[in-house]
């Protein structure tokens, strides 16, 4: 049997830097919209990242996925 393989892709997304950069619900909506635009994919993992800046916390998310038809 030949092992199957597929490429795991990813993208990272954050709110714009400045006021609202710490708005997690807004970030979740942005990420959900991006996932929908990608079409038929299978999400493998989503990671929430937190960076401390002079303006406070700045959250981002990284989504790992693969094409559901691969």
N, C-alpha and C positions, 0 to 999 in steps of 0.2 A: 504494500500500500504506500502510495506517495503522500507524504504529509502535505496538507494544504497550508497555504500562507496568505496573509493579506497584510497590507500596509496599514499601520495605525497612523492616522493623521492627527493634527491638533491645531487649535487656534487659541490665542489668549485675548482677553478683552477686559477693558476697565472703563469706568466712568471718566469723563474729562477731568483733568487735574483742576483743582480749585474748589469753589463752593459745590457741595454735593458729591465730592469724590468718595465720601464715606457712606453713600446711600446704597446699602446692599439690595433692597427691593428693586431699585432702578437698575442695578447691575444685573440682577436675575432676569428682569424683563428684556434687557439688551441681549443677554446670552440666549434666552429662549427665542427671541426674534431671529438671531443669527442661526441657531440650530434649524429653525423652520425653513429659512432661506436655502439651507444646504440640501434640502430634499430628503430622500429616503436614505438615512444613515442609521447606524447603530452606535449609540454613545457607550463608550467603554468606561469612562471615568470623568469626573469633574472635580477640579481642585480649586479651593478658594485660597488666594494669596493675600497677604496683608503687609503693606509697606508703610512705615512711619515717615512722614514728610514734615516739612516746616508748617504745612497747612493741616496737619493731622493725619489720621489713617487714610490710606488710599488702597482700596480693595481691587483685586482683579481676579479673574477666573480663567483657568485653562481647561479646555474641553478636549478630550481624547476620543476619537471616533474612527470608524471605518465605513466604507461604502457597503450598504446592506446587500448589494447585488454582487459583490466580489466573491 
